[in-house]
Amino acid sequence: MRIKDNYLRSLSDGREVYYRGKKVDSIIDHPVLKVAALHAAKLYDVADRGHSNNKKEKMAEPEISTYFLTPRNPSDLMRRHELIYSTTKFCNGVFNISQAIGSDALFALSIVAKQTDRKYNSKYSVAVDDYHRFIARKDLTLAVAQTDAKGDRGKRPYEQNDPDMYVHVSETQEDGILVRGAKAHTTQAAVSDEIIVIPTRAMTPSDANYSIAFAVPTNTKGLKMIVRPIDELEGNSSNVLSRLDYELETLTIFDDVFVPWERVFLFKQYEMAGELAVNFATFHRFTAVSYRSATANLFLGTAVSMAKQNGILESAHVKDKLVDLIMYKELMRMSAVAAANSPLMREEIAVPNPVYTNIGKLYSNRSFSHILDALVDLSGGIISTLPSLEDQNDASERSYITKYLGAATSGNERIKMLRLAKELGASSLTGYLLTLMIHAEGSIEASKLALLKDANIAEAESLVNDIISQTTN
């Protein structure tokens, strides 16, 4: 399997990346972006990431990343959940998306490719399987570009005044296609080896030109990535977590990017676009509740530590807040376990149970603000008014700050924890996480729609109707 240094060296491949108005010549030498690269590289240090290969996976290598193991049963899904959970903990509570999201897309592509082949007598399954083997053998990192720029949200792709608001085929050639458009907030694209592109929504016959799925290396000509400002790292000198781990997002632009036919996984079969989007969303929301339950440890652990240091751990209202934090973590994990153990089988692939997956995801979306409330309450208002790191390090100020910020523990000890509490509960990172917890892996509304579609409402109706039928007057 691949080693970390090999991955880091591969980032110097001529990819076109921009940050704060400047082209980045070397990501690994960039003072800000290198943190995202080093975070991704931690994947290659995770113990027990490998999976002993078997003939059914048709890989030549004796061992591949467990992320690329196609789930065939509940045990495979449980192993995937545990890998995502443990890898997130290993990365200081920050999700490592580097092979998780790409494999989510690969599984969805495998299902839909088989369905499309049966309907159209196409050969997408061969292309998807070949690409899956290529990625697994080389142990590569992947980003997934799904969310289009969208333009006017009240119009379908083909109705946009500017056709580039959704990624589309701009030209068909003998050996492949040219694609044009942009995908928004593509996580870790700038530090990934490959980018998989899939539709963001269901399509109509008029949207056929937008009904495409494909994969390209990140250094492909015409592919440009504009990285979001990393305010959580640059805007808070007292940060603790973000200087160790964070994930970047890009506006990913396809400026007539060439894709060879062997890397095209859907081409204008508009009926399959929605099916692909939904299957990917189910796998990726399973990934979401798996990593978010691990990330919850950051908030639970910091809240407990702050309560201890503030001398309020035994107060009744504090215990209530801690119960909320524990429930947040464990209910998400319960939904992942339930989803893994009650999968739906599609094309011989075990798909996490959509109902249990979306319940966990929706609970995570709706409850995160309450988790912030608990952390801020137990930490105190000082996390918003904490003197800066520069003040803390100033010789003439240090003794006053450490004296007056002491509580049940020394000022020095409490300040260290306050810095983490500030970063999690009252900083640029907080705003980023609030948006992420609402929209990442699908919005609240998307989870609601999926839950209404997949829940067995008919069972409840039948019960009530049976009772009514027994009523005599």
N, C-alpha and C positions, 0 to 999 in steps of 0.2 A: 504493500500500500504506500501511498504518497507520504512524503515527509514535509514538515512545515517550511523548511528553507526552499524546497522546490516550488512550493506554492508562492512564496513571497517573491522569488526571482521571476516567476511567470508574469507578475504584474507589470514588468517593464517590457511591454510588447507593442508599444505605440498606440495604445487606446487613447481616444480623444475625450479628456475629462477637463471640466472647467470648475473653478471654485472662486467665488467672490470676484468675478470679473477677469480672472487670469487662467490661462491654460496651465494645467499641472503636468510638468514634464516627468516627474517621478513621484508616484503615490507613496512609496515606502520612505521617501526622504521628505515628504511634506509634513510639517509639524502638526497638522490637524488630521488630515486624511489617513496618515499612517496608523493612527489609533484604531480606526475601523478595519484596516488591513490586518493588524496584529490581533484584533478581536476575532476576525474570521479565521486566522491561522491557528487559533487555539483548538479549532476542530481537530486538527491533526495531532494534538496532544491528549485527546480524550481516550482514556483507557477503555478497553472492551468495545471500541467502536466497530471493530471488524466482525464479519460474519463468515463462517466457514461455508464455502460455496457448495452448491449441489447441482446435479445435472439438469434439474428442471429450470434453473435460472440461465443455463446455457452460457455461462461465463468461463473463459479460459483460466482466469486467475483462481488460485485456491482460496483466496479470501477477498471479500469486497466490503465496502462500508455497509453497515446494517441499514442505513438510510435508503440504500438502493435495493434492498430486499423487497420484492413484491409481496405484499401481505396476502396470504392464502387462507388464513384462519384467525380466530381470536388470539392465539398465542403470538402470531406475528405482529398483530396490532398492539398487543400489550407490550411486546418488546420495543416497538417503535415509541410508544408513549413513555416508557421508562428511559429510553435513550434521549428523547427530547427533554424530559424533566431533568435528568442527571447532567446533560450537557449545559442546560441553562444554569444550573447551580454551579457547575465548573467555571462558567464564564461570569461569575459574581452576580448571578441573578438576571443577567441580560441574555435574551434569546440569541442563539447563534443560528441564523437562517441559512447558512452557506450550502447545506445539502438537504435541508428539510423542505423548503418551499419547492425546489426543483424536482424532488422526488414526488411531492404532492401532485405536481403537474404531470410528471411521467405516468403515474398510475391512472390519472384521469384520461390522459391521451391514449393509454393502452386500451381502456374500456371503450372509448368513443371511436377509436380507429377500427376496432373489430366491428362495431355496429355500422360504421360508415362503409366498410369493405363489403359487408353483406348487402347493403342497400344499393351501392353503386358499382360493385365489382371492382373496387379500387385496391390499392396495395399499401395503404397507410400503415397497417400493422407491421409490415416489414420495415418501413422507415423508422417507426417508433421503436421497435425492438432493437434495430441496429444502433440507433442513437443511444438508447438505454445502456446497451452493452459498452459502447464507446465511453460514455460518461463513467460507468462503474469501473471499467478496467483502468482508466486513467485517474480515478478518484478525484474528479474535478468538483469545483464549486459552481453553483448555479444561482442566477437570479430569475425571477419570473415577472414579465411585463404584461399586466392584464388591463389595468384601468386606463382607458383612453383619455385624451384631453377633453373630449365630449362636446365642447362648444355650447350651443344652445340646448339646454337639457330638455326643452319641450319638443325637440325635433329628433327624428331618427337619424342614423348615420347618413343615409343617402339624401336627407333633406337639408343638411347643413349648408350654409352659404359658402363655407370653405371646406372642401372635401377632405382636407388633411386633419380634421378634428378627430377622426378615427383612423387608426392604421389601416391601410388598404393597399391593394395591388395597383401599382402605378404603371407597370409594363410587364407583359409576359414574353419571355424569351425561350429559345429552344432548350437551353440548359438550366433554366430556373426563372425566378420572378424578381422584379424590383418592388420594394415596398416603401411607402412614404407615410408619415404621420408622427405621432408622439404618444408615449405612455407616461403617465404621471406617477410620482412617488414610488419608483421602482427600488425596493430595498436592496442595498449592498451591490447594485449593478456595477458600480465603478470598481469594485474589488472582487468581482466574480470572473470565472473563466469563460462562462457561457451565459447567454440570455435566452430563455424560452418565452415565446410570445403567444398568447392565447386570446380569444375574444372576451370582451367584458360583459356581453349581454346576449340575449336571444336575438336572432336576425330574421328579416323578412326576405322574400325574393328580391326586392329592390336593394337590399343590403348585401347581396351576394359578394360584391367586390371587397367587402369588409369582413367577410367570413373566412378568416385565415388563421392558421397556427403554424409556427415554424421555430427554428432555433438557429442562432448565429454566435460565433465567437465574439467576445466583447471588443476585440480590436478590429472588427470588420469595417472596411472603408464606408464612410457615410453615416456611421453610428456615432452620435455625440451625446455626452452625458453632462448635465449641469447639476452639480451637487447642492443640496439645500444648505443654508447656513447652519453650522454646528454651534448654536448659541449655548447649548448646555455645557460645552467645553470652553468656549471662548468668552462667554458672558458671565462667568462665575468663577472668580479666582479661588474660591474656597471649595470648589468641587472635589469630591473624593472618588465617586464611582465613574464618572464620565471620562476621566483621564486614564482609566483602565479599560473600559469597555463601552462602546456605543455602536449603533448601526446607522449608516447614512442612507439617504434616499436621493434619487435623481429624477429630473425631467429627462426622459430618454427619447432622443430624437432620431428618427429613421429618415434620412435624407437620400431617398432612392438607394436603399441598401439592397445588395444582391443576395438572394437566397437560392442555393442550388436545389433542384427537385428532391434530392435524397434527404433534405432537411425540411421539407414542407410536409406538414402533418394534417392540414385541412386546407382545401382550396376551393372556395366558393360554394361548398355544400352548406347552404345557409341554415337548413333544418338542424344541423348538428352543433351549431355554435352555442346555443343555449344549453344543450346537454353537456357540452364540454365545460362551460362556465360553472354549471351546477355541480358536476362531479368534482371539479377542482376545489370549489368552495367547501364541499363537505370534508374532503381530506384536509384542507388547510385550516378549517375551523377545529378539527380534531387536533391538529398541531397547535392551534392557538390555546385551547384549554389546557393542553399538556404543558406548554411553556409558561403560560400565565400563572398556573398553580405553583410553579417553581419560583417565578418572579415575586409572587405574593410573600415569599419568605423575607424579601427585603423590607417590606412594610411591617410585617409582623415582628421581625427581629428588631428593627429600629424602634418600633413603638414600645416593645417590652423593655428594651434597654433605656429608653428615655423615661419611662415610668419609674424604673428602678432608680435612676440617677436623680430624678426629681423628688423621690421619696414618697410616691403616691401609689405604688403597685398594689397595695391592699385595699384601696378605696373601691367601693361598689361600682361606681360609674366607670372606673378604669377597667374593671373586670368585664363589664358589659361591652366596652369598646374592643377588648381583646377577643371576646367571643365572636364579635362581628368579623374581625380579621381572620380568625381561625376558620369560621364558616366560609368566608370568601375563598380561602385557599383550598379547603377540603371539598367543597361542593363542586368546584371546577375539576378537581382530580377525580371525584366520584363520577362526574359526567363522562370524563375520558375513559375511565375503567368500564363503565356501563356500555359506552359506545363501542369499545373494543370487544367486549364479550357478547354483544348482540349485533354482529355485523350483517349487512346485506351482501349477498353474493352477486356480483355482476361480472360476466365474462371471466369467471374463475378467479376474480380478485375480491378480497374481503374489504368492503367499504364500511367505514365506521358508521354506526347507526345514526342516521341524520337527525332523528328526534332528540336523542340524548346529547348529540354533539351541539345542536343549535340551542338546546336548553342551557347548557353550560356556557356557550358563547354569549347568549342573550343576558344571562345572569351576570357574567363578567362585565359586559357593556354597561348595564344599568347600575351596578353596585360599586364601580370603581370610585365614584365621587364620595361615597360613604367611607371608603377605605382611606381616602385622603383626609376626610373629616376626623377620623379616629387618630390618624398619625399627627395631625396638626394639634388636636386637642391635648393629646398626651405629651407632646413635645413642648408646647407653650408658644406664645407669641414671639419669643426670642428668636425663633428660626427666621422670622422676617426682618428682625432688627439686629441680627448678629453682627458685631464688628467684623470688618473685612480681614482677610488673611494678612494683608499688608499691615494693618493695625496690630493684629495678633503677634506679628513678627517684629514689630518695632520695640526696641529696648526700653524706651521711656514709657510705653503704653502697656507692655505685656503684663507687668505685675498687677496693674489695676484690673485689667480684663480678666485674668485668671482668678483674681481674688473675688471679684463681684459676680462672676459667672459660676462659682462653685455652688454645689447644693448637697445632696446626699453623698456625692463623690467630689473629688477635687475639680477645680476649674479646668485644669489641663485635660483631664479625662472626659469631662462633660462636653467641652468644646469640640473634641474630636467627633463625638456622636452627634452633636448639634449640627456640625457641618454636613453630615450625611442626611440628617433629618431635613435640613434646609434644602438640600439638593433634591430630595424626593418629594417634599411637600410645599416648597415655596420658591421655586426657581424656574428657569427656562425649561429644564427637564420636566417639571410638573406639567407645564402647558403642553409640551410635546406628548407626554404620556396620556393626558386627558383626551387629546385628539386621536391618538393611536388606539386607545381603549374603546373609542366610539366607532371608528371607521376601519381600523386595520382588520384584515381577514374578513371583510364584509361589514357593512353598516348595521346598525340596530334594525332598521327597516328590512334589510335583506334577510336577517336572521328570523324576523317575525314572519315574513312571507314563506320562508322555507319551513318553518315550524307549522304553520297553518296548512301547508301543502302535504306534509308528511305525517302529521299526527293522525291517530286513528279516532277521529271525531265520530265516525259512524258507529263505533262500538258504544259510545256514550249515548248517542241518539237511540240506538236499538234498545238499550236498557230502559230508557225512559218510555219509549213507545210500548215496550212489553208491559210496563206497569200500567200505562193508560189503557191498554187493551184488556186488562183484568178488572178495570173499573166497571161496575154494573150500573151505577147511576151517577 
